[in-house]
Amino acid sequence: MNVLIIDTSKRSAQIMRKFLAKGIPDVGVTEYDPDQQGALPHALDWSSYDVVMFSGDFGSSGSGLEWLETCSRLANFPAAILIIAKTDTQITSKALKIGAYDVLIKRDLSAESLCEVVQAAAVSERNKPADGNDDQYGATDAQMVARARQDTGDGQGYKFKRLIGQGAMSRVYLGERLADQLTVVVKIMDGSLSGENESVKRFVQEAALAQAIDSPHVVKIFEQGFTDQYGFMAMEFFPRGDLKHRIETGITRQQAYRYMREIAMGLAAVHKVGIIHRDLKPANIMFRSDDQLAIADFGISRRTDSTTELTQVGSIMGTPYYMSPEQIRAESLDQRADLYSAGIILYEMLTGRKPFEADSLAGIAMKHLQSHPDPLPTKLRGFEPVFRRLIEKNRNDRYPNADELLQDLNAMAKKGGGKQVS
């Protein structure tokens, strides 16, 4: 793989080179300094590169966004990534609209996260059809959304920018709402699975459950639509990524405290309308442009008063690292299962590692059922009572609800004088 880095900062380019070399052994990296090598490189042979990375600011030579806008029109232009110093919703939205594969925040980068994005960008470019469509499904999915929206009559609609995810029953696109150019994520239910009742019901349920929650700490669903064969959801785009990435790059205990409070507020809102998330994990906790946290992905959530359970009795739903003992035993669940998951996340935020690890999923499950994590490091002992109560094996010994968790978290802040959480 060949990567071109366009940056006026030698130090920044060298850091990117080291990150790439650490995670992509066969990578070839070329550096281009606009100050030293001249203005916009029209004459470059773009076909020599799989990915080009633009720095956000070139000083007197312009900006990465300006170069991206011009270069993206050139023949054989590769997948592009824009790296900016701090969150800027307008720059992010514009860059994605003119064809950037992704926009990354420099201070959030790690070798692992950068290599992951660069490799995905290279694959996306290689898989792009010759006709210029973003993917083999894009045109069909766009037509499906248009048909599903016919009854709304509001003249909105969506433009698909690129495929950003694909699962067994759905595809996820980065898109734009045409009415106001808002960057959105559009999730499509695969029509080929329309005959599988459980898949269809789960997709419909995901949208309905998320829309029932009114909280700044829960993902916003803008619209959903269904026909006899298709379904779609349009939801908010999170420009600052997820908690999983932040844990990988390292967070402070003050940040962990703030994130935990916002997770608790989100769970309080979720639980107040009678919903259990059932798959709370760092990858499902997202950040908006103002760094506000929101809980997302209600794909396996359910209402506590539901008389219909899409999952067969005795089956296990969730992510093993974050599952409560009662989930592992495939018992009926209540909101305390989500609080257990929050406790696992708290430990991971504070220490950078999971409290229960093993060589197999069965081994992880047994640790949830039988083992107790080591105490938190001395400098983090202020969190110990909250953490221990969250991960009690017997759910009757846990916090009964997220509001009581919030009370203890608020008491921690008061004890620390609002300046230091220990």
C-alpha positions in Angstrom: 0.0 0.0 0.0 1.3 3.5 -0.9 0.2 6.5 1.1 0.9 10.2 0.3 1.0 12.6 3.2 0.6 16.3 2.3 1.6 18.4 5.2 3.8 21.5 5.9 4.7 20.2 9.4 7.7 17.8 9.1 7.1 16.6 12.7 3.4 15.8 12.0 4.2 14.0 8.8 6.9 11.9 10.6 4.4 10.9 13.4 1.9 9.8 10.7 4.6 7.8 9.0 5.6 6.1 12.3 1.9 5.3 13.0 1.4 3.8 9.6 4.6 1.8 9.7 3.6 0.4 13.1 0.3 -1.0 11.9 0.8 -1.6 8.1 4.1 -3.4 7.6 4.2 -3.2 3.8 3.2 0.5 3.6 5.1 2.9 1.5 4.9 6.5 2.6 5.7 9.6 0.5 5.7 13.1 2.1 4.8 16.3 0.2 5.5 19.7 1.8 3.6 22.5 0.0 5.9 25.1 1.4 9.0 23.4 0.0 7.7 21.6 -3.1 5.3 24.1 -4.4 1.6 24.7 -4.7 -1.2 22.4 -5.7 0.5 19.2 -7.2 -1.6 18.8 -10.4 1.2 17.0 -12.0 1.4 14.2 -9.4 0.7 10.7 -10.7 -2.3 10.0 -8.3 -2.6 6.4 -9.6 0.7 5.7 -7.7 -1.1 6.1 -4.3 -3.9 4.1 -2.6 -4.6 6.9 0.0 -3.7 10.5 0.3 -3.8 12.3 3.7 -4.2 16.1 3.8 -3.3 18.2 6.8 -6.0 20.7 7.7 -3.8 23.9 7.4 -1.0 24.6 5.0 -0.5 28.2 6.1 0.3 30.5 3.2 -0.1 27.5 0.8 -3.8 27.2 1.6 -5.7 24.4 3.4 -6.2 20.7 3.1 -9.8 21.2 2.4 -9.1 23.5 -0.5 -6.6 21.1 -2.0 -9.0 18.2 -1.5 -11.8 20.1 -3.3 -9.5 20.7 -6.3 -7.7 17.4 -6.4 -10.9 15.3 -6.0 -11.8 16.3 -9.5 -8.6 15.0 -11.0 -8.3 11.7 -12.8 -7.2 8.6 -10.8 -7.5 10.5 -7.5 -7.2 8.0 -4.6 -9.2 7.8 -1.4 -8.6 10.9 0.7 -8.4 11.5 4.4 -8.5 15.0 5.9 -6.7 15.5 9.3 -7.7 18.6 11.2 -6.5 20.1 14.5 -9.8 20.3 16.3 -13.5 19.5 15.7 -15.1 21.6 13.1 -18.6 20.5 11.9 -18.6 22.7 8.9 -15.2 21.5 7.6 -16.1 17.9 8.3 -19.4 18.1 6.5 -17.9 19.8 3.5 -15.0 17.4 3.3 -17.3 14.4 3.3 -19.6 15.9 0.7 -16.8 16.6 -1.7 -15.5 13.0 -1.4 -13.2 12.6 1.6 -13.3 9.1 3.0 -13.0 10.4 6.5 -12.1 13.4 8.6 -9.9 12.7 11.6 -9.0 14.9 14.6 -5.3 15.0 15.1 -5.3 14.9 18.9 -7.5 11.8 18.9 -5.2 9.8 16.6 -3.4 6.6 17.6 -1.4 4.2 15.4 -4.2 1.7 15.6 -7.0 4.1 14.7 -5.1 5.7 11.8 -4.1 2.4 10.3 -7.7 1.1 10.6 -9.1 4.1 8.7 -6.3 4.1 6.0 -6.8 0.5 5.3 -10.5 0.8 5.1 -10.1 3.8 2.8 -7.8 1.9 0.5 -10.3 -1.0 0.3 -13.2 1.3 -0.4 -11.3 2.9 -3.3 -10.4 -0.5 -4.8 -14.0 -1.7 -4.6 -15.5 1.4 -6.2 -17.2 0.5 -9.5 -16.0 2.1 -12.7 -19.3 3.9 -13.2 -18.6 6.1 -10.1 -21.3 4.8 -7.8 -20.2 4.5 -4.2 -21.0 0.8 -4.1 -22.9 -2.0 -5.9 -26.0 -1.4 -3.8 -26.1 2.4 -3.7 -28.4 3.2 -6.7 -30.9 0.5 -5.6 -30.9 1.6 -2.0 -31.4 5.2 -3.0 -34.5 4.2 -5.1 -35.8 2.1 -2.2 -35.6 5.1 0.2 -37.4 7.3 -2.3 -40.2 4.7 -2.5 -40.4 4.2 1.2 -40.7 8.0 1.7 -43.6 8.6 -0.8 -46.2 8.8 1.8 -44.4 11.6 3.7 -44.8 14.2 0.9 -42.3 16.6 2.4 -39.9 16.7 -0.5 -36.9 15.8 1.6 -34.7 12.9 0.6 -31.2 11.8 0.9 -28.0 11.6 -1.2 -25.8 8.7 -0.5 -22.1 9.6 -0.2 -20.5 6.3 0.6 -21.1 2.9 2.2 -19.6 2.9 5.8 -20.8 -0.4 7.1 -22.5 -3.6 6.2 -24.0 -6.4 8.2 -26.0 -9.6 7.7 -29.3 -7.7 7.4 -28.4 -4.1 6.7 -26.2 -1.6 5.0 -25.1 1.8 6.5 -24.3 4.9 4.4 -23.0 8.3 5.1 -25.5 10.6 3.5 -26.8 14.1 3.1 -30.4 15.3 3.8 -31.2 17.3 0.7 -33.6 19.7 2.4 -30.9 21.3 4.5 -27.6 19.6 3.6 -27.4 18.0 7.0 -24.9 15.1 7.2 -26.7 12.0 8.3 -26.3 8.2 8.6 -28.8 6.1 6.6 -29.3 2.5 7.6 -31.0 0.3 5.1 -32.7 -3.1 5.7 -31.7 -5.6 3.1 -34.7 -6.4 1.0 -33.5 -9.9 0.4 -34.2 -10.6 4.1 -37.7 -9.2 4.0 -39.2 -12.6 4.4 -37.4 -13.2 7.7 -39.9 -12.0 10.2 -37.5 -11.6 13.1 -35.0 -9.6 11.1 -37.8 -7.2 9.9 -39.3 -6.9 13.3 -35.9 -6.2 14.9 -35.2 -3.4 12.4 -38.6 -1.8 12.8 -38.2 -2.1 16.6 -34.8 -0.4 16.6 -36.1 2.7 15.0 -39.3 2.8 17.2 -37.4 2.3 20.4 -34.8 5.0 19.7 -37.4 7.5 18.6 -39.3 7.0 21.9 -36.4 8.4 23.9 -36.1 12.1 24.3 -32.6 12.8 25.7 -29.5 14.7 24.6 -27.6 11.6 25.6 -29.3 9.3 23.1 -28.9 9.1 19.3 -31.5 11.1 17.3 -33.5 9.2 14.7 -34.7 11.8 12.1 -36.9 9.6 10.0 -37.8 6.0 9.3 -39.8 4.5 6.4 -41.0 1.0 5.4 -42.6 -0.7 2.5 -43.6 -4.4 2.2 -40.0 -5.2 1.1 -37.7 -2.5 2.4 -37.0 -0.3 5.5 -34.7 2.6 6.3 -33.7 4.8 9.1 -32.0 8.2 8.9 -30.1 9.1 12.1 -27.6 11.6 13.3 -23.9 11.5 12.3 -21.3 11.6 15.0 -18.2 13.4 13.8 -16.1 12.7 16.9 -16.3 8.9 16.8 -16.9 6.5 19.6 -15.8 5.8 23.2 -13.9 2.6 22.1 -11.4 4.7 20.1 -11.0 7.2 23.0 -10.2 4.4 25.4 -7.6 3.0 23.0 -5.9 6.4 22.9 -6.2 7.0 26.6 -8.5 9.2 28.7 -8.0 11.0 32.0 -10.0 10.1 35.1 -11.7 13.4 34.9 -12.9 12.5 31.4 -13.9 9.1 32.6 -16.0 10.7 35.3 -17.7 13.0 32.9 -18.4 10.3 30.4 -19.8 8.1 33.1 -22.2 10.8 34.3 -23.5 11.3 30.7 -23.8 7.5 30.2 -25.9 7.4 33.4 -28.1 10.3 32.2 -28.6 8.5 28.9 -29.5 5.3 30.6 -31.9 7.1 33.0 -33.8 8.4 29.9 -33.7 5.0 28.2 -35.0 3.2 31.3 -37.7 5.8 32.1 -39.6 4.9 28.9 -39.3 1.2 29.7 -36.4 0.2 27.4 -33.4 -2.0 28.1 -30.5 -1.4 25.8 -28.9 -4.9 26.2 -25.8 -4.1 24.3 -24.1 -1.2 26.0 -20.4 -1.0 25.1 -17.9 1.6 24.1 -18.5 1.1 20.4 -22.1 2.1 20.9 -21.3 5.3 22.8 -20.8 8.2 20.4 -19.6 11.8 20.5 -21.1 14.8 18.8 -19.1 17.8 17.4 -19.4 19.6 20.8 -18.1 16.4 22.5 -21.5 15.6 24.0 -21.9 11.8 24.5 -24.9 9.9 23.2 -25.9 6.2 23.5 -26.6 4.6 20.1 -27.5 1.2 18.4 -30.7 -0.1 19.8 -30.7 -3.1 17.5 -31.2 -5.7 20.2 -33.0 -3.5 22.8 -36.5 -4.2 24.0 -39.2 -2.8 26.2 -39.5 -4.2 29.7 -43.3 -4.5 29.3 -43.1 -6.2 25.9 -45.2 -9.4 25.5 -43.2 -10.4 22.4 -39.6 -11.4 22.7 -37.8 -11.6 19.4 -35.0 -13.7 21.0 -35.9 -17.3 21.8 -35.8 -18.2 25.5 -32.4 -19.6 26.4 -30.5 -17.7 23.7 -27.9 -15.1 24.6 -27.9 -11.5 23.2 -25.1 -9.0 23.7 -21.4 -8.6 23.6 -19.6 -11.0 25.9 -17.1 -8.5 27.5 -19.9 -6.3 28.7 -22.7 -8.8 29.5 -24.3 -9.2 32.9 -24.4 -12.6 34.6 -28.1 -12.8 34.0 -27.6 -12.2 30.3 -25.1 -15.0 30.2 -27.6 -17.3 31.9 -30.2 -16.2 29.3 -32.6 -15.0 32.1 -35.2 -12.3 31.8 -33.6 -8.9 32.1 -34.3 -5.5 33.6 -32.5 -2.2 33.6 -29.9 -3.4 36.1 -28.3 -5.4 33.2 -27.4 -2.1 31.5 -26.0 -0.8 34.7 -23.7 -3.8 35.0 -22.4 -3.1 31.5 -21.8 0.5 32.5 -19.7 -0.8 35.4 -17.5 -2.8 33.0 -17.1 0.3 30.8 -16.2 2.4 33.8 -13.4 0.0 34.7 -12.1 0.1 31.1 -12.2 3.9 30.9 -10.2 4.2 34.1 -7.6 1.5 33.5 -7.5 1.1 29.7 -8.3 -2.7 30.0 -11.3 -4.9 30.5 -11.9 -6.4 33.9 -12.6 -9.9 32.6 -10.4 -11.3 29.8 -9.8 -14.9 28.6 -8.8 -16.9 25.6 -12.3 -17.9 24.7 -15.9 -16.5 24.9 -16.7 -19.3 27.3 -13.8 -18.2 29.5 -15.0 -14.6 29.5 -18.5 -15.7 30.4 -17.3 -17.8 33.3 -15.4 -14.9 34.7 -18.5 -12.7 34.6 -20.3 -15.5 36.5 -17.6 -16.4 39.1 -14.7 -13.9 39.2 -14.2 -10.6 40.8 -12.0 -7.9 39.3 -8.8 -6.6 41.0 -9.3 -3.4 43.0 -8.7 -0.2 41.1 -5.3 1.4 41.4 -4.8 3.5 44.5 -5.2 6.9 42.6 -8.6 5.7 41.4 -10.0 4.3 44.6 -12.5 7.1 44.8 -14.4 5.2 42.0 -14.2 1.9 43.8 -17.5 1.9 45.7 -19.4 3.0 42.5 -17.7 0.4 40.4 -18.2 -2.4 42.9 -21.9 -1.7 43.2 -22.4 -1.6 39.4 -20.8 -5.0 38.8 -22.4 -7.0 41.7 -23.1 -10.6 40.5 -26.5 -10.5 42.1 -28.5 -7.8 40.5 -30.4 -7.1 43.7 -27.1 -5.8 45.1 -26.6 -3.3 42.2 -27.9 0.2 41.8 -31.7 -0.2 41.3 -31.7 2.5 38.7 -29.5 5.1 36.9 -30.8 7.9 39.0 -29.1 6.5 42.1 -25.9 6.0 40.2 -26.1 9.7 39.3 -26.6 10.6 42.9 -23.3 8.8 43.9 -21.4 10.3 41.0 -22.6 13.8 41.9 -21.6 13.2 45.5 -18.1 12.2 44.3 -17.8 15.6 42.5 -18.9 17.5 45.7 -16.4 15.5 47.8 -13.6 16.5 45.3 -14.7 20.2 45.4 -15.7 20.0 41.8 -12.1 20.2 40.7 -10.6 16.8 41.1 -12.3 13.4 40.9 -10.2 10.7 42.5 
